[in-house]
Amino acid sequence: QVQLVESGGGLVQAGGSLRLSCAASTRTFSNFAMGWFRQAPGKEREFVAAISWNGGITHYADSVKVRFTISRDNTKNTVYLQMNSLKPEDTAAYYCAAGPWVRESGEEYDYWGQGTQVTVSS
């Protein structure tokens, strides 16, 4: 069993920044690829970013490229999502996930956090 806990969400104005964190309970954190997904009210869950077990490979959704950066610190069992130049359309519940591969489909991930809310005002 792997437990993931997201933090760092909040209310920000458009153009602002937030850094989300996802802490994992597993002692084998470095074995997992990690991903961030988001879901806004009335919309489907959307891929945001993913990172390989050693951080060597990253994937980003086109909508967040340049603005967002995913990173990880395996010594802290934590993955991060730095979000800059936030837009109202970034408003969503953000979830971290762990899985065996760097993929953009949520179906490929085995473990999920409870989510953290990000709200970007105009």
N, C-alpha and C positions, 0 to 999 in steps of 0.2 A: 504494500500500500504506500502510495506517494501522496502526501498532502502539500498543496500549494496555497499560499496566502498572499494575495495582492494588497498593495498599499500605495498611497501617494496620490490618489485621485482627489478631486475637489472642484471648486468653481473658479474659473479664470476668465478674464476678458480676452476677446479676440486679439491675436498677436502675442499672447503670453506663452509661458512655458510651464510644463510639469514634467517631473520624472517619476514614473511608476516603477515599483519594485515588486518582485515576486520571489518569496522565500520558500524553498523546498525542504521538506523534512527528511528526504531520503539521504542516506550516506553514499549513494551511488549517483549523485546529481550529475557528475561529469559524463555519465553514460548516456544522457538524454539530450536530444535536440529539444529546444524550447521555442514556443511560439506565443505571440500575442494576437488575440482576436477581439473584436468589438461588436456590440449589437445595440442599435438604437431602437427606440420604441417603434413598433410597426414595421421594422425592417429585418431582413435576414442577417444572420451572423456573418461577419466579414473578416477575412484575413487581414492582418496588419503587418506583421513582421515575424521572422523566424531566424534562429541561429543554431549552428551545429554544436556538437558536444564540446569542441575546443575553441569555438568562436571563429573558426577559419572561414566559414561560409555563412552569409546572411542573405535573406530574401526580404523584399519589401513590396507591399502593394503599391501600385502606381500612384495612388492618391496620397501616399505619405512619404514617398521618396524625397530625399533631401531634408525634409522637415523633421522626420523621426529617425532615431538611431537606436538599434537594439544592441545590447552588450551583456556580458555575463562575467561573474566572478565566481569561479568554481571553488575557491577557498572559503567563500561565504555562502555557497549553495544558493546563489541569488542571480536572477536575470533582471535586467533593467530595460525600460523603454523611455528614452529621453524624447520629449515631444516639444518642438519649438514651432513658432509661428502658427499657433493653434487657430482653427477656424470653427465657426458654429457647427459646421457639418461633422466635426470631430466628436461632437457630443454623443456619448454612448457609455454603456457599461463595458469595461475592458476586462478581459479574462486572459490569464496565462495558462499555458498547457504544456505538457511534457509528452514526448513520443520518441520513437526509435529513429526517425529520419527528419531531415529538413524538408517539410512539405507545406503547401499552402491550403490544403484541405483539412478542415477540422476533424474529418473522419479518420485521419491518420494519427491522431493524438489519443493517448490512453488516460491521461490524468488532467483534471481541470481545477482551477481555483474557483473561489466563490464570486469573484468579480469586484471591481472598484469603479465607482461612478466618476466620470469626467464630464463636466458641463462647461461649455464655452459660450459666454454671452456676447451679444453684439455690441 
